[in-house]
Amino acid sequence: MTRDGSVVCPKHSSAFDTCEGSCDNGEAAGTTLRAIDIEVRDVAVFLTDDGLAYLSEGLSDDDGDDDAGLSSSSHLTF
């Protein structure tokens, strides 16, 4: 989700600047998002970075079960 020029993490509500990738609030304060290669076609965004893999769609299961799968809403692995 975006808000006021920031990309907002749906899990922790940390806001990242859309131009710089930096964050100055919440759990991610003091961090910066890594730049990745994407391609925009029509209204869809596609991951084109060869160093990353798309794992799943949607948010992770956050019920505390260790077998729930992904622990991040980003779903990107490095």
Secondary structure as UniProt FT lines:
FT   STRAND          2..3
FT   TURN            4..5
FT   STRAND          6..8
FT   TURN            10..12
FT   STRAND          15..17
FT   TURN            18..20
FT   STRAND          22..23
FT   HELIX           26..28
FT   TURN            29..30
FT   STRAND          38..41
FT   TURN            42..43
FT   STRAND          44..47
FT   TURN            50..51
FT   STRAND          53..54
FT   HELIX           66..68
FT   STRAND          76..77
//
